Amino acid sequence: MHSPGIAPPIHDSAPGAPGIDARWTSSAKNGVGTALSAASPVWFTLSHGILNEIYYPRVDSACTRDFGLVVTVSGGYFSEEKR
């Protein structure tokens, strides 16, 4: 608290700066989508070549961040898709 009529101190940066790195995915989306069935409560976003957020059971409830996939087949093929 400060006394009325006295301005609070001015800071060049926020307290605790610089803070931590962002913990959520990039906002640079390439696409958004939902299931084909209107009854499905699942939505998703695409960015940087991967499935980013998955929203369930409501479009405002992100429950997954940066969903990665690993694909392998016999013969040695391996592909890892991630951010």
Phi and psi restraints in degrees (range 20) as a CNS / XPLOR table:
assign (resid 1 and name C) (resid 2 and name N)
       (resid 2 and name CA) (resid 2 and name C) 1.0 -134.0 20.0 2
assign (resid 2 and name N) (resid 2 and name CA)
       (resid 2 and name C) (resid 3 and name N) 1.0 159.2 20.0 2
assign (resid 2 and name C) (resid 3 and name N)
       (resid 3 and name CA) (resid 3 and name C) 1.0 -72.4 20.0 2
assign (resid 3 and name N) (resid 3 and name CA)
       (resid 3 and name C) (resid 4 and name N) 1.0 144.3 20.0 2
assign (resid 3 and name C) (resid 4 and name N)
       (resid 4 and name CA) (resid 4 and name C) 1.0 -57.1 20.0 2
assign (resid 4 and name N) (resid 4 and name CA)
       (resid 4 and name C) (resid 5 and name N) 1.0 137.3 20.0 2
assign (resid 4 and name C) (resid 5 and name N)
       (resid 5 and name CA) (resid 5 and name C) 1.0 88.4 20.0 2
assign (resid 5 and name N) (resid 5 and name CA)
       (resid 5 and name C) (resid 6 and name N) 1.0 -7.8 20.0 2
assign (resid 5 and name C) (resid 6 and name N)
       (resid 6 and name CA) (resid 6 and name C) 1.0 -112.3 20.0 2
assign (resid 6 and name N) (resid 6 and name CA)
       (resid 6 and name C) (resid 7 and name N) 1.0 121.6 20.0 2
assign (resid 6 and name C) (resid 7 and name N)
       (resid 7 and name CA) (resid 7 and name C) 1.0 -69.9 20.0 2
assign (resid 7 and name N) (resid 7 and name CA)
       (resid 7 and name C) (resid 8 and name N) 1.0 141.6 20.0 2
assign (resid 7 and name C) (resid 8 and name N)
       (resid 8 and name CA) (resid 8 and name C) 1.0 -66.2 20.0 2
assign (resid 8 and name N) (resid 8 and name CA)
       (resid 8 and name C) (resid 9 and name N) 1.0 158.4 20.0 2
assign (resid 8 and name C) (resid 9 and name N)
       (resid 9 and name CA) (resid 9 and name C) 1.0 -62.9 20.0 2
assign (resid 9 and name N) (resid 9 and name CA)
       (resid 9 and name C) (resid 10 and name N) 1.0 147.8 20.0 2
assign (resid 9 and name C) (resid 10 and name N)
       (resid 10 and name CA) (resid 10 and name C) 1.0 -96.8 20.0 2
assign (resid 10 and name N) (resid 10 and name CA)
       (resid 10 and name C) (resid 11 and name N) 1.0 131.3 20.0 2
assign (resid 10 and name C) (resid 11 and name N)
       (resid 11 and name CA) (resid 11 and name C) 1.0 -112.5 20.0 2
assign (resid 11 and name N) (resid 11 and name CA)
       (resid 11 and name C) (resid 12 and name N) 1.0 145.6 20.0 2
assign (resid 11 and name C) (resid 12 and name N)
       (resid 12 and name CA) (resid 12 and name C) 1.0 -76.8 20.0 2
assign (resid 12 and name N) (resid 12 and name CA)
       (resid 12 and name C) (resid 13 and name N) 1.0 -23.3 20.0 2
assign (resid 12 and name C) (resid 13 and name N)
       (resid 13 and name CA) (resid 13 and name C) 1.0 -144.8 20.0 2
assign (resid 13 and name N) (resid 13 and name CA)
       (resid 13 and name C) (resid 14 and name N) 1.0 166.5 20.0 2
assign (resid 13 and name C) (resid 14 and name N)
       (resid 14 and name CA) (resid 14 and name C) 1.0 -67.1 20.0 2
assign (resid 14 and name N) (resid 14 and name CA)
       (resid 14 and name C) (resid 15 and name N) 1.0 148.1 20.0 2
assign (resid 14 and name C) (resid 15 and name N)
       (resid 15 and name CA) (resid 15 and name C) 1.0 -56.9 20.0 2
assign (resid 15 and name N) (resid 15 and name CA)
       (resid 15 and name C) (resid 16 and name N) 1.0 136.0 20.0 2
assign (resid 15 and name C) (resid 16 and name N)
       (resid 16 and name CA) (resid 16 and name C) 1.0 81.3 20.0 2
assign (resid 16 and name N) (resid 16 and name CA)
       (resid 16 and name C) (resid 17 and name N) 1.0 6.7 20.0 2
assign (resid 16 and name C) (resid 17 and name N)
       (resid 17 and name CA) (resid 17 and name C) 1.0 -58.8 20.0 2
assign (resid 17 and name N) (resid 17 and name CA)
       (resid 17 and name C) (resid 18 and name N) 1.0 147.5 20.0 2
assign (resid 17 and name C) (resid 18 and name N)
       (resid 18 and name CA) (resid 18 and name C) 1.0 -87.9 20.0 2
assign (resid 18 and name N) (resid 18 and name CA)
       (resid 18 and name C) (resid 19 and name N) 1.0 -1.2 20.0 2
assign (resid 18 and name C) (resid 19 and name N)
       (resid 19 and name CA) (resid 19 and name C) 1.0 83.0 20.0 2
assign (resid 19 and name N) (resid 19 and name CA)
       (resid 19 and name C) (resid 20 and name N) 1.0 -167.4 20.0 2
assign (resid 19 and name C) (resid 20 and name N)
       (resid 20 and name CA) (resid 20 and name C) 1.0 -103.9 20.0 2
assign (resid 20 and name N) (resid 20 and name CA)
       (resid 20 and name C) (resid 21 and name N) 1.0 162.1 20.0 2
assign (resid 20 and name C) (resid 21 and name N)
       (resid 21 and name CA) (resid 21 and name C) 1.0 -64.0 20.0 2
assign (resid 21 and name N) (resid 21 and name CA)
       (resid 21 and name C) (resid 22 and name N) 1.0 153.5 20.0 2
assign (resid 21 and name C) (resid 22 and name N)
       (resid 22 and name CA) (resid 22 and name C) 1.0 -57.9 20.0 2
assign (resid 22 and name N) (resid 22 and name CA)
       (resid 22 and name C) (resid 23 and name N) 1.0 140.2 20.0 2
assign (resid 22 and name C) (resid 23 and name N)
       (resid 23 and name CA) (resid 23 and name C) 1.0 -104.2 20.0 2
assign (resid 23 and name N) (resid 23 and name CA)
       (resid 23 and name C) (resid 24 and name N) 1.0 -3.4 20.0 2
assign (resid 23 and name C) (resid 24 and name N)
       (resid 24 and name CA) (resid 24 and name C) 1.0 -106.7 20.0 2
assign (resid 24 and name N) (resid 24 and name CA)
       (resid 24 and name C) (resid 25 and name N) 1.0 170.6 20.0 2
assign (resid 24 and name C) (resid 25 and name N)
       (resid 25 and name CA) (resid 25 and name C) 1.0 -75.7 20.0 2
assign (resid 25 and name N) (resid 25 and name CA)
       (resid 25 and name C) (resid 26 and name N) 1.0 168.5 20.0 2
assign (resid 25 and name C) (resid 26 and name N)
       (resid 26 and name CA) (resid 26 and name C) 1.0 -63.1 20.0 2
assign (resid 26 and name N) (resid 26 and name CA)
       (resid 26 and name C) (resid 27 and name N) 1.0 148.3 20.0 2
assign (resid 26 and name C) (resid 27 and name N)
       (resid 27 and name CA) (resid 27 and name C) 1.0 -87.5 20.0 2
assign (resid 27 and name N) (resid 27 and name CA)
       (resid 27 and name C) (resid 28 and name N) 1.0 -1.5 20.0 2
assign (resid 27 and name C) (resid 28 and name N)
       (resid 28 and name CA) (resid 28 and name C) 1.0 -80.6 20.0 2
assign (resid 28 and name N) (resid 28 and name CA)
       (resid 28 and name C) (resid 29 and name N) 1.0 84.3 20.0 2
assign (resid 28 and name C) (resid 29 and name N)
       (resid 29 and name CA) (resid 29 and name C) 1.0 -87.9 20.0 2
assign (resid 29 and name N) (resid 29 and name CA)
       (resid 29 and name C) (resid 30 and name N) 1.0 143.7 20.0 2
assign (resid 29 and name C) (resid 30 and name N)
       (resid 30 and name CA) (resid 30 and name C) 1.0 -98.8 20.0 2
assign (resid 30 and name N) (resid 30 and name CA)
       (resid 30 and name C) (resid 31 and name N) 1.0 -20.2 20.0 2
assign (resid 30 and name C) (resid 31 and name N)
       (resid 31 and name CA) (resid 31 and name C) 1.0 -171.1 20.0 2
assign (resid 31 and name N) (resid 31 and name CA)
       (resid 31 and name C) (resid 32 and name N) 1.0 160.7 20.0 2
assign (resid 31 and name C) (resid 32 and name N)
       (resid 32 and name CA) (resid 32 and name C) 1.0 -133.9 20.0 2
assign (resid 32 and name N) (resid 32 and name CA)
       (resid 32 and name C) (resid 33 and name N) 1.0 154.5 20.0 2
assign (resid 32 and name C) (resid 33 and name N)
       (resid 33 and name CA) (resid 33 and name C) 1.0 -161.7 20.0 2
assign (resid 33 and name N) (resid 33 and name CA)
       (resid 33 and name C) (resid 34 and name N) 1.0 175.4 20.0 2
assign (resid 33 and name C) (resid 34 and name N)
       (resid 34 and name CA) (resid 34 and name C) 1.0 -147.2 20.0 2
assign (resid 34 and name N) (resid 34 and name CA)
       (resid 34 and name C) (resid 35 and name N) 1.0 174.2 20.0 2
assign (resid 34 and name C) (resid 35 and name N)
       (resid 35 and name CA) (resid 35 and name C) 1.0 -70.2 20.0 2
assign (resid 35 and name N) (resid 35 and name CA)
       (resid 35 and name C) (resid 36 and name N) 1.0 159.3 20.0 2
assign (resid 35 and name C) (resid 36 and name N)
       (resid 36 and name CA) (resid 36 and name C) 1.0 -66.9 20.0 2
assign (resid 36 and name N) (resid 36 and name CA)
       (resid 36 and name C) (resid 37 and name N) 1.0 -31.4 20.0 2
assign (resid 36 and name C) (resid 37 and name N)
       (resid 37 and name CA) (resid 37 and name C) 1.0 -79.7 20.0 2
assign (resid 37 and name N) (resid 37 and name CA)
       (resid 37 and name C) (resid 38 and name N) 1.0 129.1 20.0 2
assign (resid 37 and name C) (resid 38 and name N)
       (resid 38 and name CA) (resid 38 and name C) 1.0 -64.8 20.0 2
assign (resid 38 and name N) (resid 38 and name CA)
       (resid 38 and name C) (resid 39 and name N) 1.0 -19.5 20.0 2
assign (resid 38 and name C) (resid 39 and name N)
       (resid 39 and name CA) (resid 39 and name C) 1.0 -80.8 20.0 2
assign (resid 39 and name N) (resid 39 and name CA)
       (resid 39 and name C) (resid 40 and name N) 1.0 -12.5 20.0 2
assign (resid 39 and name C) (resid 40 and name N)
       (resid 40 and name CA) (resid 40 and name C) 1.0 -78.7 20.0 2
assign (resid 40 and name N) (resid 40 and name CA)
       (resid 40 and name C) (resid 41 and name N) 1.0 126.6 20.0 2
assign (resid 40 and name C) (resid 41 and name N)
       (resid 41 and name CA) (resid 41 and name C) 1.0 -92.6 20.0 2
assign (resid 41 and name N) (resid 41 and name CA)
       (resid 41 and name C) (resid 42 and name N) 1.0 41.3 20.0 2
assign (resid 41 and name C) (resid 42 and name N)
       (resid 42 and name CA) (resid 42 and name C) 1.0 -121.2 20.0 2
assign (resid 42 and name N) (resid 42 and name CA)
       (resid 42 and name C) (resid 43 and name N) 1.0 132.1 20.0 2
assign (resid 42 and name C) (resid 43 and name N)
       (resid 43 and name CA) (resid 43 and name C) 1.0 -130.9 20.0 2
assign (resid 43 and name N) (resid 43 and name CA)
       (resid 43 and name C) (resid 44 and name N) 1.0 159.9 20.0 2
assign (resid 43 and name C) (resid 44 and name N)
       (resid 44 and name CA) (resid 44 and name C) 1.0 -152.0 20.0 2
assign (resid 44 and name N) (resid 44 and name CA)
       (resid 44 and name C) (resid 45 and name N) 1.0 163.4 20.0 2
assign (resid 44 and name C) (resid 45 and name N)
       (resid 45 and name CA) (resid 45 and name C) 1.0 -125.8 20.0 2
assign (resid 45 and name N) (resid 45 and name CA)
       (resid 45 and name C) (resid 46 and name N) 1.0 153.7 20.0 2
assign (resid 45 and name C) (resid 46 and name N)
       (resid 46 and name CA) (resid 46 and name C) 1.0 -121.9 20.0 2
assign (resid 46 and name N) (resid 46 and name CA)
       (resid 46 and name C) (resid 47 and name N) 1.0 137.5 20.0 2
assign (resid 46 and name C) (resid 47 and name N)
       (resid 47 and name CA) (resid 47 and name C) 1.0 -160.9 20.0 2
assign (resid 47 and name N) (resid 47 and name CA)
       (resid 47 and name C) (resid 48 and name N) 1.0 141.8 20.0 2
assign (resid 47 and name C) (resid 48 and name N)
       (resid 48 and name CA) (resid 48 and name C) 1.0 55.8 20.0 2
assign (resid 48 and name N) (resid 48 and name CA)
       (resid 48 and name C) (resid 49 and name N) 1.0 31.6 20.0 2
assign (resid 48 and name C) (resid 49 and name N)
       (resid 49 and name CA) (resid 49 and name C) 1.0 82.2 20.0 2
assign (resid 49 and name N) (resid 49 and name CA)
       (resid 49 and name C) (resid 50 and name N) 1.0 7.0 20.0 2
assign (resid 49 and name C) (resid 50 and name N)
       (resid 50 and name CA) (resid 50 and name C) 1.0 -133.1 20.0 2
assign (resid 50 and name N) (resid 50 and name CA)
       (resid 50 and name C) (resid 51 and name N) 1.0 165.5 20.0 2
assign (resid 50 and name C) (resid 51 and name N)
       (resid 51 and name CA) (resid 51 and name C) 1.0 -75.8 20.0 2
assign (resid 51 and name N) (resid 51 and name CA)
       (resid 51 and name C) (resid 52 and name N) 1.0 121.6 20.0 2
assign (resid 51 and name C) (resid 52 and name N)
       (resid 52 and name CA) (resid 52 and name C) 1.0 -93.1 20.0 2
assign (resid 52 and name N) (resid 52 and name CA)
       (resid 52 and name C) (resid 53 and name N) 1.0 -112.9 20.0 2
assign (resid 52 and name C) (resid 53 and name N)
       (resid 53 and name CA) (resid 53 and name C) 1.0 -71.5 20.0 2
assign (resid 53 and name N) (resid 53 and name CA)
       (resid 53 and name C) (resid 54 and name N) 1.0 145.2 20.0 2
assign (resid 53 and name C) (resid 54 and name N)
       (resid 54 and name CA) (resid 54 and name C) 1.0 -119.7 20.0 2
assign (resid 54 and name N) (resid 54 and name CA)
       (resid 54 and name C) (resid 55 and name N) 1.0 130.1 20.0 2
assign (resid 54 and name C) (resid 55 and name N)
       (resid 55 and name CA) (resid 55 and name C) 1.0 -109.6 20.0 2
assign (resid 55 and name N) (resid 55 and name CA)
       (resid 55 and name C) (resid 56 and name N) 1.0 127.4 20.0 2
assign (resid 55 and name C) (resid 56 and name N)
       (resid 56 and name CA) (resid 56 and name C) 1.0 -162.2 20.0 2
assign (resid 56 and name N) (resid 56 and name CA)
       (resid 56 and name C) (resid 57 and name N) 1.0 137.8 20.0 2
assign (resid 56 and name C) (resid 57 and name N)
       (resid 57 and name CA) (resid 57 and name C) 1.0 -89.0 20.0 2
assign (resid 57 and name N) (resid 57 and name CA)
       (resid 57 and name C) (resid 58 and name N) 1.0 0.4 20.0 2
assign (resid 57 and name C) (resid 58 and name N)
       (resid 58 and name CA) (resid 58 and name C) 1.0 -127.3 20.0 2
assign (resid 58 and name N) (resid 58 and name CA)
       (resid 58 and name C) (resid 59 and name N) 1.0 156.7 20.0 2
assign (resid 58 and name C) (resid 59 and name N)
       (resid 59 and name CA) (resid 59 and name C) 1.0 -66.7 20.0 2
assign (resid 59 and name N) (resid 59 and name CA)
       (resid 59 and name C) (resid 60 and name N) 1.0 -14.9 20.0 2
assign (resid 59 and name C) (resid 60 and name N)
       (resid 60 and name CA) (resid 60 and name C) 1.0 -101.5 20.0 2
assign (resid 60 and name N) (resid 60 and name CA)
       (resid 60 and name C) (resid 61 and name N) 1.0 12.9 20.0 2
assign (resid 60 and name C) (resid 61 and name N)
       (resid 61 and name CA) (resid 61 and name C) 1.0 -121.0 20.0 2
assign (resid 61 and name N) (resid 61 and name CA)
       (resid 61 and name C) (resid 62 and name N) 1.0 84.9 20.0 2
assign (resid 61 and name C) (resid 62 and name N)
       (resid 62 and name CA) (resid 62 and name C) 1.0 -70.1 20.0 2
assign (resid 62 and name N) (resid 62 and name CA)
       (resid 62 and name C) (resid 63 and name N) 1.0 126.7 20.0 2
assign (resid 62 and name C) (resid 63 and name N)
       (resid 63 and name CA) (resid 63 and name C) 1.0 -117.5 20.0 2
assign (resid 63 and name N) (resid 63 and name CA)
       (resid 63 and name C) (resid 64 and name N) 1.0 -5.3 20.0 2
assign (resid 63 and name C) (resid 64 and name N)
       (resid 64 and name CA) (resid 64 and name C) 1.0 -141.5 20.0 2
assign (resid 64 and name N) (resid 64 and name CA)
       (resid 64 and name C) (resid 65 and name N) 1.0 142.4 20.0 2
assign (resid 64 and name C) (resid 65 and name N)
       (resid 65 and name CA) (resid 65 and name C) 1.0 -126.6 20.0 2
assign (resid 65 and name N) (resid 65 and name CA)
       (resid 65 and name C) (resid 66 and name N) 1.0 126.7 20.0 2
assign (resid 65 and name C) (resid 66 and name N)
       (resid 66 and name CA) (resid 66 and name C) 1.0 53.6 20.0 2
assign (resid 66 and name N) (resid 66 and name CA)
       (resid 66 and name C) (resid 67 and name N) 1.0 75.8 20.0 2
assign (resid 66 and name C) (resid 67 and name N)
       (resid 67 and name CA) (resid 67 and name C) 1.0 -79.4 20.0 2
assign (resid 67 and name N) (resid 67 and name CA)
       (resid 67 and name C) (resid 68 and name N) 1.0 114.5 20.0 2
assign (resid 67 and name C) (resid 68 and name N)
       (resid 68 and name CA) (resid 68 and name C) 1.0 -98.1 20.0 2
assign (resid 68 and name N) (resid 68 and name CA)
       (resid 68 and name C) (resid 69 and name N) 1.0 155.3 20.0 2
assign (resid 68 and name C) (resid 69 and name N)
       (resid 69 and name CA) (resid 69 and name C) 1.0 -127.6 20.0 2
assign (resid 69 and name N) (resid 69 and name CA)
       (resid 69 and name C) (resid 70 and name N) 1.0 141.5 20.0 2
assign (resid 69 and name C) (resid 70 and name N)
       (resid 70 and name CA) (resid 70 and name C) 1.0 -121.6 20.0 2
assign (resid 70 and name N) (resid 70 and name CA)
       (resid 70 and name C) (resid 71 and name N) 1.0 125.5 20.0 2
assign (resid 70 and name C) (resid 71 and name N)
       (resid 71 and name CA) (resid 71 and name C) 1.0 -119.1 20.0 2
assign (resid 71 and name N) (resid 71 and name CA)
       (resid 71 and name C) (resid 72 and name N) 1.0 126.7 20.0 2
assign (resid 71 and name C) (resid 72 and name N)
       (resid 72 and name CA) (resid 72 and name C) 1.0 -134.7 20.0 2
assign (resid 72 and name N) (resid 72 and name CA)
       (resid 72 and name C) (resid 73 and name N) 1.0 152.5 20.0 2
assign (resid 72 and name C) (resid 73 and name N)
       (resid 73 and name CA) (resid 73 and name C) 1.0 -140.6 20.0 2
assign (resid 73 and name N) (resid 73 and name CA)
       (resid 73 and name C) (resid 74 and name N) 1.0 161.8 20.0 2
assign (resid 73 and name C) (resid 74 and name N)
       (resid 74 and name CA) (resid 74 and name C) 1.0 -61.5 20.0 2
assign (resid 74 and name N) (resid 74 and name CA)
       (resid 74 and name C) (resid 75 and name N) 1.0 146.8 20.0 2
assign (resid 74 and name C) (resid 75 and name N)
       (resid 75 and name CA) (resid 75 and name C) 1.0 101.9 20.0 2
assign (resid 75 and name N) (resid 75 and name CA)
       (resid 75 and name C) (resid 76 and name N) 1.0 -2.5 20.0 2
assign (resid 75 and name C) (resid 76 and name N)
       (resid 76 and name CA) (resid 76 and name C) 1.0 99.4 20.0 2
assign (resid 76 and name N) (resid 76 and name CA)
       (resid 76 and name C) (resid 77 and name N) 1.0 -0.5 20.0 2
assign (resid 76 and name C) (resid 77 and name N)
       (resid 77 and name CA) (resid 77 and name C) 1.0 -66.8 20.0 2
assign (resid 77 and name N) (resid 77 and name CA)
       (resid 77 and name C) (resid 78 and name N) 1.0 134.5 20.0 2
assign (resid 77 and name C) (resid 78 and name N)
       (resid 78 and name CA) (resid 78 and name C) 1.0 -143.4 20.0 2
assign (resid 78 and name N) (resid 78 and name CA)
       (resid 78 and name C) (resid 79 and name N) 1.0 131.1 20.0 2
assign (resid 78 and name C) (resid 79 and name N)
       (resid 79 and name CA) (resid 79 and name C) 1.0 -140.4 20.0 2
assign (resid 79 and name N) (resid 79 and name CA)
       (resid 79 and name C) (resid 80 and name N) 1.0 126.6 20.0 2
assign (resid 79 and name C) (resid 80 and name N)
       (resid 80 and name CA) (resid 80 and name C) 1.0 -114.8 20.0 2
assign (resid 80 and name N) (resid 80 and name CA)
       (resid 80 and name C) (resid 81 and name N) 1.0 119.8 20.0 2
assign (resid 80 and name C) (resid 81 and name N)
       (resid 81 and name CA) (resid 81 and name C) 1.0 -106.1 20.0 2
assign (resid 81 and name N) (resid 81 and name CA)
       (resid 81 and name C) (resid 82 and name N) 1.0 113.9 20.0 2
assign (resid 81 and name C) (resid 82 and name N)
       (resid 82 and name CA) (resid 82 and name C) 1.0 -155.1 20.0 2
assign (resid 82 and name N) (resid 82 and name CA)
       (resid 82 and name C) (resid 83 and name N) 1.0 169.0 20.0 2
